[in-house]
Amino acid sequence: MIDGIGIADIDNIVALVLDVWGKKQVLGVRQGAAENTQVCLELLEDIVDCGLKVDDDYLFVIDGSKALAKAVKKVFGANSAV
């Protein structure tokens, strides 16, 4: 799941994973608005740099933000499940 949240009046993008056992883990946080494609790209690229494989199968849950969708497609491929 990727979404923008406010923390202390600051906009942030948070990437949260839910594994097959229901365990939640924060993969990354980046300061900036969800509508900013560059911020979304940087967050996803940081997560990949930390070891998340781009060729595995994922379901990306977003709120319909075009910036988030564009960033997911750019980093994980045009056929990513969003």
A tleap script that builds the chain and sets N, CA, C and O, in Angstrom:
source leaprc.protein.ff14SB
mol = sequence {
  NMET ILE ASP GLY ILE GLY ILE ALA ASP ILE
  ASP ASN ILE VAL ALA LEU VAL LEU ASP VAL
  TRP GLY LYS LYS GLN VAL LEU GLY VAL ARG
  GLN GLY ALA ALA GLU ASN THR GLN VAL CYS
  LEU GLU LEU LEU GLU ASP ILE VAL ASP CYS
  GLY LEU LYS VAL ASP ASP ASP TYR LEU PHE
  VAL ILE ASP GLY SER LYS ALA LEU ALA LYS
  ALA VAL LYS LYS VAL PHE GLY ALA ASN SER
  ALA CVAL
}
set mol.1.N position { 0.846 -1.166 0.000 }
set mol.1.CA position { 0.000 0.000 0.000 }
set mol.1.C position { 0.892 1.229 0.000 }
set mol.1.O position { 1.903 1.277 0.700 }
set mol.2.N position { 0.511 2.211 -0.785 }
set mol.2.CA position { 1.258 3.466 -0.839 }
set mol.2.C position { 0.239 4.590 -0.722 }
set mol.2.O position { -0.750 4.629 -1.455 }
set mol.3.N position { 0.495 5.504 0.212 }
set mol.3.CA position { -0.452 6.596 0.392 }
set mol.3.C position { 0.238 7.774 1.052 }
set mol.3.O position { 1.278 7.637 1.695 }
set mol.4.N position { -0.366 8.923 0.877 }
set mol.4.CA position { 0.095 10.123 1.542 }
set mol.4.C position { -0.580 10.260 2.888 }
set mol.4.O position { -1.785 10.039 3.010 }
set mol.5.N position { 0.196 10.627 3.905 }
set mol.5.CA position { -0.358 10.871 5.233 }
set mol.5.C position { 0.278 12.129 5.807 }
set mol.5.O position { 1.397 12.497 5.450 }
set mol.6.N position { -0.451 12.777 6.697 }
set mol.6.CA position { 0.094 13.937 7.380 }
set mol.6.C position { 0.659 13.534 8.726 }
set mol.6.O position { -0.008 12.868 9.518 }
set mol.7.N position { 1.885 13.939 8.981 }
set mol.7.CA position { 2.524 13.715 10.274 }
set mol.7.C position { 3.017 15.076 10.750 }
set mol.7.O position { 3.906 15.670 10.140 }
set mol.8.N position { 2.443 15.561 11.832 }
set mol.8.CA position { 2.809 16.865 12.385 }
set mol.8.C position { 2.696 17.957 11.326 }
set mol.8.O position { 3.600 18.778 11.170 }
set mol.9.N position { 1.583 17.960 10.602 }
set mol.9.CA position { 1.305 18.958 9.562 }
set mol.9.C position { 2.290 18.929 8.392 }
set mol.9.O position { 2.425 19.918 7.672 }
set mol.10.N position { 2.970 17.813 8.203 }
set mol.10.CA position { 3.893 17.644 7.079 }
set mol.10.C position { 3.372 16.496 6.226 }
set mol.10.O position { 3.078 15.420 6.745 }
set mol.11.N position { 3.256 16.723 4.904 }
set mol.11.CA position { 2.811 15.670 3.986 }
set mol.11.C position { 3.932 14.664 3.761 }
set mol.11.O position { 5.086 15.036 3.548 }
set mol.12.N position { 3.574 13.393 3.811 }
set mol.12.CA position { 4.529 12.300 3.619 }
set mol.12.C position { 3.898 11.218 2.755 }
set mol.12.O position { 2.677 11.060 2.730 }
set mol.13.N position { 4.735 10.483 2.056 }
set mol.13.CA position { 4.324 9.302 1.308 }
set mol.13.C position { 4.866 8.101 2.077 }
set mol.13.O position { 6.044 8.061 2.431 }
set mol.14.N position { 3.996 7.125 2.331 }
set mol.14.CA position { 4.393 5.935 3.086 }
set mol.14.C position { 4.113 4.700 2.243 }
set mol.14.O position { 3.039 4.569 1.654 }
set mol.15.N position { 5.078 3.803 2.189 }
set mol.15.CA position { 4.904 2.505 1.534 }
set mol.15.C position { 4.849 1.454 2.628 }
set mol.15.O position { 5.775 1.317 3.427 }
set mol.16.N position { 3.744 0.713 2.650 }
set mol.16.CA position { 3.497 -0.291 3.668 }
set mol.16.C position { 3.234 -1.623 2.972 }
set mol.16.O position { 2.453 -1.687 2.023 }
set mol.17.N position { 3.884 -2.681 3.442 }
set mol.17.CA position { 3.666 -4.001 2.860 }
set mol.17.C position { 2.853 -4.845 3.840 }
set mol.17.O position { 3.030 -4.764 5.055 }
set mol.18.N position { 1.975 -5.641 3.286 }
set mol.18.CA position { 1.187 -6.606 4.049 }
set mol.18.C position { 1.527 -7.968 3.453 }
set mol.18.O position { 1.207 -8.244 2.297 }
set mol.19.N position { 2.179 -8.820 4.251 }
set mol.19.CA position { 2.597 -10.115 3.708 }
set mol.19.C position { 1.458 -11.129 3.765 }
set mol.19.O position { 0.369 -10.822 4.249 }
set mol.20.N position { 1.712 -12.329 3.272 }
set mol.20.CA position { 0.667 -13.348 3.172 }
set mol.20.C position { 0.166 -13.819 4.539 }
set mol.20.O position { -0.886 -14.453 4.623 }
set mol.21.N position { 0.899 -13.521 5.599 }
set mol.21.CA position { 0.499 -13.898 6.948 }
set mol.21.C position { -0.205 -12.744 7.669 }
set mol.21.O position { -0.588 -12.885 8.830 }
set mol.22.N position { -0.376 -11.604 6.990 }
set mol.22.CA position { -1.059 -10.459 7.578 }
set mol.22.C position { -0.174 -9.522 8.361 }
set mol.22.O position { -0.671 -8.590 8.993 }
set mol.23.N position { 1.124 -9.745 8.334 }
set mol.23.CA position { 2.055 -8.888 9.048 }
set mol.23.C position { 2.309 -7.613 8.234 }
set mol.23.O position { 2.585 -7.684 7.037 }
set mol.24.N position { 2.213 -6.442 8.893 }
set mol.24.CA position { 2.465 -5.165 8.239 }
set mol.24.C position { 3.872 -4.681 8.555 }
set mol.24.O position { 4.371 -4.858 9.666 }
set mol.25.N position { 4.505 -4.064 7.552 }
set mol.25.CA position { 5.837 -3.506 7.743 }
set mol.25.C position { 5.979 -2.267 6.875 }
set mol.25.O position { 5.623 -2.284 5.696 }
set mol.26.N position { 6.494 -1.202 7.452 }
set mol.26.CA position { 6.751 0.014 6.689 }
set mol.26.C position { 8.028 -0.192 5.875 }
set mol.26.O position { 9.082 -0.510 6.425 }
set mol.27.N position { 7.920 -0.007 4.556 }
set mol.27.CA position { 9.083 -0.146 3.682 }
set mol.27.C position { 9.826 1.158 3.504 }
set mol.27.O position { 11.040 1.168 3.304 }
set mol.28.N position { 9.096 2.263 3.576 }
set mol.28.CA position { 9.756 3.544 3.391 }
set mol.28.C position { 8.809 4.708 3.586 }
set mol.28.O position { 7.591 4.579 3.460 }
set mol.29.N position { 9.404 5.854 3.898 }
set mol.29.CA position { 8.671 7.106 4.063 }
set mol.29.C position { 9.466 8.191 3.358 }
set mol.29.O position { 10.692 8.247 3.456 }
set mol.30.N position { 8.754 9.049 2.650 }
set mol.30.CA position { 9.406 10.155 1.948 }
set mol.30.C position { 8.564 11.406 2.170 }
set mol.30.O position { 7.347 11.382 1.987 }
set mol.31.N position { 9.206 12.486 2.560 }
set mol.31.CA position { 8.487 13.731 2.770 }
set mol.31.C position { 8.084 14.330 1.434 }
set mol.31.O position { 8.912 14.468 0.533 }
set mol.32.N position { 6.813 14.685 1.306 }
set mol.32.CA position { 6.304 15.287 0.080 }
set mol.32.C position { 4.890 14.820 -0.192 }
set mol.32.O position { 4.426 13.843 0.396 }
set mol.33.N position { 4.218 15.504 -1.065 }
set mol.33.CA position { 2.814 15.222 -1.360 }
set mol.33.C position { 2.670 14.026 -2.300 }
set mol.33.O position { 3.539 13.778 -3.136 }
set mol.34.N position { 1.565 13.287 -2.157 }
set mol.34.CA position { 1.298 12.114 -2.984 }
set mol.34.C position { 1.111 12.478 -4.451 }
set mol.34.O position { 1.292 11.632 -5.327 }
set mol.35.N position { 0.755 13.712 -4.723 }
set mol.35.CA position { 0.517 14.125 -6.094 }
set mol.35.C position { 1.812 14.453 -6.843 }
set mol.35.O position { 1.768 14.838 -8.011 }
set mol.36.N position { 2.941 14.305 -6.192 }
set mol.36.CA position { 4.227 14.626 -6.781 }
set mol.36.C position { 4.894 13.344 -7.285 }
set mol.36.O position { 5.338 12.518 -6.488 }
set mol.37.N position { 4.962 13.182 -8.600 }
set mol.37.CA position { 5.541 11.968 -9.183 }
set mol.37.C position { 6.997 11.778 -8.781 }
set mol.37.O position { 7.414 10.647 -8.529 }
set mol.38.N position { 7.776 12.841 -8.713 }
set mol.38.CA position { 9.191 12.733 -8.371 }
set mol.38.C position { 9.380 12.174 -6.963 }
set mol.38.O position { 10.241 11.320 -6.753 }
set mol.39.N position { 8.593 12.638 -6.004 }
set mol.39.CA position { 8.685 12.127 -4.638 }
set mol.39.C position { 8.324 10.646 -4.599 }
set mol.39.O position { 8.992 9.862 -3.926 }
set mol.40.N position { 7.281 10.263 -5.312 }
set mol.40.CA position { 6.859 8.855 -5.374 }
set mol.40.C position { 7.942 7.991 -6.001 }
set mol.40.O position { 8.239 6.902 -5.508 }
set mol.41.N position { 8.529 8.474 -7.082 }
set mol.41.CA position { 9.612 7.735 -7.742 }
set mol.41.C position { 10.790 7.532 -6.796 }
set mol.41.O position { 11.333 6.431 -6.700 }
set mol.42.N position { 11.181 8.593 -6.099 }
set mol.42.CA position { 12.315 8.497 -5.183 }
set mol.42.C position { 12.046 7.492 -4.071 }
set mol.42.O position { 12.939 6.731 -3.698 }
set mol.43.N position { 10.830 7.477 -3.539 }
set mol.43.CA position { 10.474 6.518 -2.498 }
set mol.43.C position { 10.591 5.089 -3.025 }
set mol.43.O position { 11.223 4.246 -2.389 }
set mol.44.N position { 9.991 4.812 -4.173 }
set mol.44.CA position { 10.040 3.457 -4.732 }
set mol.44.C position { 11.457 3.047 -5.117 }
set mol.44.O position { 11.844 1.898 -4.906 }
set mol.45.N position { 12.229 3.961 -5.675 }
set mol.45.CA position { 13.619 3.652 -6.029 }
set mol.45.C position { 14.449 3.360 -4.787 }
set mol.45.O position { 15.303 2.475 -4.814 }
set mol.46.N position { 14.211 4.096 -3.687 }
set mol.46.CA position { 14.914 3.819 -2.427 }
set mol.46.C position { 14.595 2.418 -1.925 }
set mol.46.O position { 15.484 1.706 -1.458 }
set mol.47.N position { 13.328 2.019 -2.021 }
set mol.47.CA position { 12.912 0.697 -1.567 }
set mol.47.C position { 13.578 -0.389 -2.413 }
set mol.47.O position { 14.020 -1.407 -1.879 }
set mol.48.N position { 13.651 -0.179 -3.712 }
set mol.48.CA position { 14.324 -1.130 -4.603 }
set mol.48.C position { 15.815 -1.175 -4.275 }
set mol.48.O position { 16.406 -2.255 -4.249 }
set mol.49.N position { 16.427 -0.026 -4.027 }
set mol.49.CA position { 17.847 0.016 -3.671 }
set mol.49.C position { 18.138 -0.745 -2.378 }
set mol.49.O position { 19.248 -1.239 -2.177 }
set mol.50.N position { 17.136 -0.835 -1.504 }
set mol.50.CA position { 17.284 -1.563 -0.240 }
set mol.50.C position { 17.029 -3.060 -0.386 }
set mol.50.O position { 17.152 -3.808 0.584 }
set mol.51.N position { 16.670 -3.505 -1.603 }
set mol.51.CA position { 16.572 -4.937 -1.840 }
set mol.51.C position { 15.247 -5.477 -2.332 }
set mol.51.O position { 15.154 -6.673 -2.606 }
set mol.52.N position { 14.205 -4.648 -2.460 }
set mol.52.CA position { 12.941 -5.154 -2.988 }
set mol.52.C position { 13.128 -5.479 -4.470 }
set mol.52.O position { 13.599 -4.644 -5.242 }
set mol.53.N position { 12.758 -6.688 -4.856 }
set mol.53.CA position { 12.967 -7.134 -6.237 }
set mol.53.C position { 11.871 -6.579 -7.147 }
set mol.53.O position { 10.687 -6.671 -6.822 }
set mol.54.N position { 12.259 -6.011 -8.272 }
set mol.54.CA position { 11.283 -5.423 -9.195 }
set mol.54.C position { 10.610 -6.480 -10.062 }
set mol.54.O position { 9.575 -6.206 -10.671 }
set mol.55.N position { 11.174 -7.680 -10.131 }
set mol.55.CA position { 10.600 -8.701 -11.006 }
set mol.55.C position { 9.668 -9.671 -10.275 }
set mol.55.O position { 9.161 -10.611 -10.887 }
set mol.56.N position { 9.433 -9.456 -8.966 }
set mol.56.CA position { 8.461 -10.278 -8.234 }
set mol.56.C position { 7.052 -9.760 -8.507 }
set mol.56.O position { 6.882 -8.664 -9.041 }
set mol.57.N position { 6.049 -10.545 -8.143 }
set mol.57.CA position { 4.659 -10.149 -8.329 }
set mol.57.C position { 4.151 -9.419 -7.094 }
set mol.57.O position { 4.288 -9.911 -5.974 }
set mol.58.N position { 3.566 -8.247 -7.302 }
set mol.58.CA position { 3.011 -7.440 -6.227 }
set mol.58.C position { 1.654 -6.912 -6.655 }
set mol.58.O position { 1.378 -6.763 -7.846 }
set mol.59.N position { 0.818 -6.633 -5.681 }
set mol.59.CA position { -0.416 -5.901 -5.905 }
set mol.59.C position { -0.238 -4.559 -5.215 }
set mol.59.O position { -0.100 -4.508 -3.993 }
set mol.60.N position { -0.239 -3.475 -5.978 }
set mol.60.CA position { -0.052 -2.139 -5.430 }
set mol.60.C position { -1.418 -1.529 -5.157 }
set mol.60.O position { -2.238 -1.392 -6.064 }
set mol.61.N position { -1.656 -1.163 -3.904 }
set mol.61.CA position { -2.920 -0.562 -3.498 }
set mol.61.C position { -2.671 0.926 -3.282 }
set mol.61.O position { -1.907 1.322 -2.401 }
set mol.62.N position { -3.332 1.742 -4.106 }
set mol.62.CA position { -3.189 3.196 -4.008 }
set mol.62.C position { -4.578 3.821 -4.024 }
set mol.62.O position { -5.577 3.140 -4.253 }
set mol.63.N position { -4.626 5.113 -3.781 }
set mol.63.CA position { -5.911 5.807 -3.700 }
set mol.63.C position { -6.367 6.421 -5.022 }
set mol.63.O position { -7.292 7.233 -5.029 }
set mol.64.N position { -5.759 6.065 -6.103 }
set mol.64.CA position { -6.146 6.604 -7.401 }
set mol.64.C position { -5.265 7.750 -7.862 }
set mol.64.O position { -5.490 8.305 -8.938 }
set mol.65.N position { -4.273 8.114 -7.073 }
set mol.65.CA position { -3.351 9.187 -7.442 }
set mol.65.C position { -2.627 8.835 -8.735 }
set mol.65.O position { -1.998 7.782 -8.837 }
set mol.66.N position { -2.720 9.716 -9.713 }
set mol.66.CA position { -2.032 9.484 -10.989 }
set mol.66.C position { -0.523 9.479 -10.804 }
set mol.66.O position { 0.182 8.746 -11.496 }
set mol.67.N position { -0.022 10.287 -9.881 }
set mol.67.CA position { 1.421 10.331 -9.626 }
set mol.67.C position { 1.911 9.002 -9.059 }
set mol.67.O position { 2.959 8.504 -9.470 }
set mol.68.N position { 1.164 8.425 -8.122 }
set mol.68.CA position { 1.543 7.130 -7.569 }
set mol.68.C position { 1.504 6.044 -8.633 }
set mol.68.O position { 2.428 5.236 -8.735 }
set mol.69.N position { 0.446 6.021 -9.421 }
set mol.69.CA position { 0.321 5.012 -10.479 }
set mol.69.C position { 1.460 5.129 -11.483 }
set mol.69.O position { 2.036 4.122 -11.896 }
set mol.70.N position { 1.779 6.344 -11.870 }
set mol.70.CA position { 2.865 6.578 -12.833 }
set mol.70.C position { 4.207 6.103 -12.273 }
set mol.70.O position { 4.996 5.485 -12.988 }
set mol.71.N position { 4.462 6.390 -11.001 }
set mol.71.CA position { 5.717 5.976 -10.376 }
set mol.71.C position { 5.807 4.455 -10.281 }
set mol.71.O position { 6.858 3.881 -10.565 }
set mol.72.N position { 4.723 3.800 -9.886 }
set mol.72.CA position { 4.704 2.335 -9.792 }
set mol.72.C position { 4.999 1.719 -11.158 }
set mol.72.O position { 5.829 0.816 -11.268 }
set mol.73.N position { 4.327 2.200 -12.188 }
set mol.73.CA position { 4.513 1.662 -13.542 }
set mol.73.C position { 5.946 1.878 -14.037 }
set mol.73.O position { 6.515 1.022 -14.714 }
set mol.74.N position { 6.521 3.033 -13.688 }
set mol.74.CA position { 7.889 3.321 -14.148 }
set mol.74.C position { 8.915 2.418 -13.463 }
set mol.74.O position { 9.847 1.936 -14.107 }
set mol.75.N position { 8.745 2.191 -12.164 }
set mol.75.CA position { 9.729 1.404 -11.419 }
set mol.75.C position { 9.500 -0.102 -11.584 }
set mol.75.O position { 10.459 -0.858 -11.739 }
set mol.76.N position { 8.237 -0.542 -11.551 }
set mol.76.CA position { 7.934 -1.974 -11.542 }
set mol.76.C position { 7.399 -2.509 -12.867 }
set mol.76.O position { 7.133 -3.705 -12.986 }
set mol.77.N position { 7.238 -1.644 -13.859 }
set mol.77.CA position { 6.815 -2.096 -15.171 }
set mol.77.C position { 5.376 -1.754 -15.499 }
set mol.77.O position { 4.538 -1.596 -14.610 }
set mol.78.N position { 5.105 -1.643 -16.774 }
set mol.78.CA position { 3.801 -1.223 -17.259 }
set mol.78.C position { 2.690 -2.210 -16.917 }
set mol.78.O position { 1.519 -1.830 -16.880 }
set mol.79.N position { 3.037 -3.459 -16.668 }
set mol.79.CA position { 2.021 -4.471 -16.357 }
set mol.79.C position { 1.833 -4.698 -14.860 }
set mol.79.O position { 1.239 -5.698 -14.457 }
set mol.80.N position { 2.331 -3.784 -14.038 }
set mol.80.CA position { 2.178 -3.914 -12.592 }
set mol.80.C position { 0.705 -3.903 -12.215 }
set mol.80.O position { -0.086 -3.160 -12.797 }
set mol.81.N position { 0.342 -4.725 -11.243 }
set mol.81.CA position { -1.050 -4.787 -10.779 }
set mol.81.C position { -1.301 -3.653 -9.797 }
set mol.81.O position { -0.820 -3.666 -8.664 }
set mol.82.N position { -2.072 -2.668 -10.264 }
set mol.82.CA position { -2.403 -1.507 -9.427 }
set mol.82.C position { -3.891 -1.507 -9.198 }
set mol.82.O position { -4.412 -0.622 -8.519 }
savepdb mol mol.pdb
quit
